């Protein structure tokens, strides 16, 4: 299954992966050695904490490696004006008196709704895919169904 990510997002993932492998593992090894030097591991809180941190870091490394391996770089596509992953979309909530909102459709790891970057797997992201300016879509939100009119796609 592809993991959709922008070129910049992939770079951030690769940097985090490198940091975990080169720096965090080394720091953790030192922390574990210090904790072991305190003796009796069964009642050693520092050791238990370091082991939990190690499990988290190793899990994150596996997760990031899978993302890099399955990465599919996204960029705005010119597919007849239809919305795709990487598209920037201007939408207006039907019945609302607020100004139109602009969203960029990105992969899940890069989603930051407060910055206008929504996931292709989010309720709104899913229903926008494949539509064109002038279309109206309906997404399920916490406060019920919301209709959005697509104003522009870039």
Secondary structure, DSSP 4 states (H G I P E B T S, - for coil): --EEE-HHHHHHHHHHHHHIIIIIHHHHHHHHHHHHHT--GGG-HHHHHHHHHHHHHHHHHHHHHHHHHTEEE-----STT---TT-EEEEEETT--SPPEEEEEE-GGG-BGGGTEEETTSHHHHHHTT--TT-EEEEEETTEEEEEEEEEE-
